[in-house]
């Protein structure tokens, strides 16, 4: 394994250990077109103090899973960030809040008054930073990795799908994609490089079960702990076969259907579980579903947690004044 240079590509996290200033929240951007909006955002980044390494600023179970997986094989981690581009593990960055996903207070999509495409934002961000508009290709060409493990949810793959599919065959054949649970959810050019992680990984007997939000990162940990150390560097089809053999004895996990609850009822449960789980989202969500038997989809839970934490911070600030 020491001779194989591996890069882990993963998503940044919505949760961060430091709060951004107002200018580094996407909600503060004026309405505009993608190009000038990206230019203004980059100007704000350049004027901000970069005082946190990426691995310190980002937090949550997905980060823990990723760093554990990468540490298993001595791989370098690079984060795909809608706000910053390609971010290396120890790169110093500012606290910020920007996403391309709709429905969040800091969704840059809500600031764009023309047709919005996450991949177009990704390209414009790179150009505004003085790049070619293909930051991932530049990064991979510079690192010359033997293997690139891409573990992230569909919303982040949407940022880089175009770049991945346009990689030269030399670079594309080094890529392994995990996160989407179905091969057909990927662009056709990437399907040969998809590893067949699906609901079988969620079976408790695997030892790699968890929440939907950290599924790609659990798959990554399984691959770096159970597959790669055994089989080493091989063709994508052979890696795929190895994953299939490892999972073939497990039945797909079927999540029990919980009771429906209003947003206010879910937030009330969150408030009760907050201190018990020390604010850890993964623990709160598991308890909400398994102990309280409340149905709450991942995206909805994230939005309600954002709302709860924002209200909590507001209450704390009022108390201090």
N, C-alpha and C positions, 0 to 999 in steps of 0.2 A: 504493500500500500504506500510505502514511503516514496516510491518512484512515480506515483501517479499524482499529478497536480489537479485538484478538484476545486471547482468554484460552485458555491451554493447561491443560487438566485432566489430571493424570497421577497415578500411584500414588507413594507414598513408597517407600523401599527398605528391605529387611531389613538390609542392610549399612549401618553408620554409622561415622563417623570417631571417635566417642567411645563408651566403654562406659557404660551407665547404672548408677546405683546400684541396690541390691537392691530398693528400694521401687518403682522404676520398671521392674521386670520383671514381666510379668503372672503369672509362675509364683509370685510371692510373695503374690498375692491369695488371700484365703480363699474357700472354696466359698460360693456364694450365688446369689441371683436376679439377673437382669440389672440392674434399676434400682438396688438398693443397691450392687452391685459397680461400676457406672459412677460412682456418687456417690463411693465411696471412691477410685477411680482418679483422678477429677478433683481431689479434695482433695489427693492426693499430687502431682499435676501443679502445683497452685497453690503448694505448699510447696517446689517444686524451683527451682533456679536455671536460668533460661533464658538461656544464654550462647552459643548457636550459632544462626546464621541457617540456615534450612531448606536452602538450596542448598549450604551448607558441611557440614552434618551428614550429609545423605544422600550416598551415593556409589555408584559402579558404572557400567557401560556404559549402562544405561538412562537414568541421570541425564545422562550426557554427551550422549547422543543427543537427549534432550529439550531441554537448554539450548542445544545447537547449533541445533536446529530453531526454538526460540522466538526465539533471537537473529537468525535469518535474516529474521524479519518484525517484530521489535520487540515481540513478544508478552510478556505477563506470564504466569508459570507459577504455578499453584496445585496443591498436592499433596493427594491424598485419603489421609488417614491414619486407620487404625482406632483409633489411640491418641489422636489429637489433633483429628480432624475435618478441616475445610478449612483448609489451611495455606498462607499466601502465601509466595512465593519468598524474600523477605528477612525474614520474620517470625522473631523470636528464640524458640527453643524449647529444651526440655531434651533431653538424651539419654534415650531410652526404648526399650523393647522390648515390643511387643504386636501380635499378629495375630489375625484371626478364623479363619484357616485351621487345620484340624486337623493334628495330627502334629508340631507344633513345641513346644519347651519353653515358649515364651511365648504359646501359644494361649489367648486368653481364653475360647474355647469350652470348654476343659477345666476352667475354674473355675466354670462356670455349671451349677447343678443343676436346671435346668428346660429345656424345649425351647428350643434356641438357633437364632437366625436372625441372620445378619450385619446385615441391614437393621434389625432390632429393636435390636441393639447400637448401631448408628450413630445411631438416633433417640434412644435413652436417653442416649448420650454427649452429644449436643447439649443435651438438656433439663437434664442435670446441670451443663452449662456455662452455664446460664441462657438457652439459646436456645429456639427454637420447636419443635425436633425436625426442622426442615427447613433445615439449615445451608447446603446447596448452593443452594437457592432464594434464601435471604437474600443469599448471596454474589453470585449472578448478578444479582439485582435491584439490588444496590449498585453493581456494576461497569458495568452497561448495555453489555455487549460487543456488537459487531456479529456476531462469530463466536466460537463456543466449540468448540475442538478437543479431543475427549475421547479420550485414548490411554492405555489401560491393559488389563491382563489381566482375564479373567473374574472372578477372585476379588475384585478391587476394584470391578468393575462391579456385583457383587452387593450391595455396600454402598450404591450410589447409584442403582441401577436404578429403584427405587420413586420416588425424587425426580425423576429425569429424566423418567419417563413421566407424572408428575403436573404437569410444568411447563406453563404456559399456552402455547397455540399460538404466541404472540408470541416466547417464549423458546425453545421447542422447535425452531422452524424455523431458529434460528441454530446448532444443534448438529450436529456431524459426529462420528461414532463410528468409531474404528478400533482394532483389537486382536483381536476375534473374527474368525476366518477364514471364518466362514459367517454369512450374513445370518440364517438361521433360529435361530442361537444367541442372538439378542437377543429381548427382549419385542417383541411385534407393533408396539407404539406407537413403538418406536425404529428399526424396520427401514427406514423411508424415509430415515433420516439416517445409515445405515451406508455407509462407503466400501469398495469391493470389493478391499481388500488381502488377498491370499491367498498360497499357496505360490509364485506367480510372482515375488513380491518377493525370495524367497530365492535365486533364480537368480544366480550370480556375475556374470553380464553386466550386471545392473541397477546394480551398484555399491552396493547397499543390503542385501546379504546379511549374515547374522549368526546369532545363537543364537535359540532359541525364546523365551527370557526377555526379550529386548529387541525382539521383533517389533513390538509396538504402537508403540514409540518410533522404530524405523526407518521404519515406515509414516508416522509423523508427520513425520519429517525429509524423506522423499520428497515428501510433500504440500506442505510449506512451501518446499522448494527447487525442485521441478519443476512443481507445479500452480498453487498460489495466486499466485505472482508473475506468472504468465502470464495466468490467467483472472480473477483478482480475486474479488470478492464476487458470488456467484450462487446460484441455487436448489440445494438438496441433490441433486436429480436430475441437474443439469448438472455439479456437482462429481463425482458418481459416474461419469458418462459420461467425464469427463476422465481420471479415474484408470484406468478400463477401457481407454481408448485408449492410455494410457501403458504399460500392462502387457500388452496383447494380443499383442505379438510375443515374449514370453518364455514358455518352457516351465516348468511347475511343477517346483520342485526336489524330488527324491525322495532322502531321506537314506539313505545306505548303512546296512545293518544290521550292527552291530558284534557282537563276541563278548560273551557273557554273562560276568559276573564277580560274585563275592560282594562284600558291603559291605567286608570287610577288604581284599580285593584292590583295590577302587576307591580306598580310603583310602591304600593303599600307593602307588598311582600318583599320587594327589594330592600325597602327601609328596614324591615325586620331582619333580613339576612345579612345586611351590610357588615355589621360589627362581628357577627359570627364567623364570617369568611374574610374579615379584614379588608373588605373592598375588592377582593379578587373576583373578577367577572366570571371566570370559568367555574369557580366553586359556587357562586351565586346562581348561575344558570343551571348547573347540575341539580342543586337543591330545589330550585324552582320547579323543575320538571319531575325529578324523582321523588322528592319528599313532599312537596306541596301539590304535585300532580296538576300543575298549571301548564297549559299549552302556550308556548311563546316561541315563535320563529326567530332565528338568529338575528336577522336584520332588525326586526321589531325590538328585540331585547336590547340590541346595541343602541338604538335610538332612545329607548326609555331609560337606559343607564346613563346616556349622555345628558338627558333631561334631568334625571335625579341628581347627578353629580354637579351639574350647573346650578341647580337650585340649592344644593348643599353648600357650594362655594359662596353663593350669594348670601345665604343666611349667615355664614361664618364671617363674611366681610362686614355685614351689618352689625354683628355682635361686637366686632373689634372697634367700630367707630363710635 
